[in-house]
Amino acid sequence: MEKQFDIVEAALSAGNLSMLASALRAAGLLEALRSEGPFTVFAPTDNAFAKIPTQTLSDLLEPENKEKLTAILTYHIVPGRVTAHEVANMNSATTLQGQPVNISKQDGVRINNAKLIVPDVEALNGLIHLIDTVLMPRTAANA
């Protein structure tokens, strides 16, 4: 009795992605990630979000910072269904946000400075790879 989930449902059921789900809700991206896709999401765990100062995270979730939050979250999404094996053989990937992420094989697979910790979580409309750090695009990090 295997139930198939879309990316949003898979993230919600994972148990350690509740902050990501809250951020996606605040940015208004839930419906987009429920669409056909496919998408590959580098999903920061709750522990990854815990590395961000509490006030910074709180500010990002405010309605007036929706654009900045959306830029950060779309920087975690790559169009298409890209398996961990395929990711490991890439040097970079262009995100929905527009900027590329760098991919390296130092101490496992890394996306920028984040380590891929759980690969290939299947969803109806793509894949989720759990990572241990929130990725920050250049524009959001410097804003």
Secondary structure, 3 states (H helix, E strand, C coil): CCCCCCHHHHHHHHCCCHHHHHHHHHHCCHHHHHCCCCEEEEEECHHHHHCCCHHHHHHHCCHHHHHHHHHHHHCCEEECCCCHHHHHCCCEEECCCCCEEEEECCCCCEECCEEEEEEEEEECCEEEEEECCCCCCHHHHHC
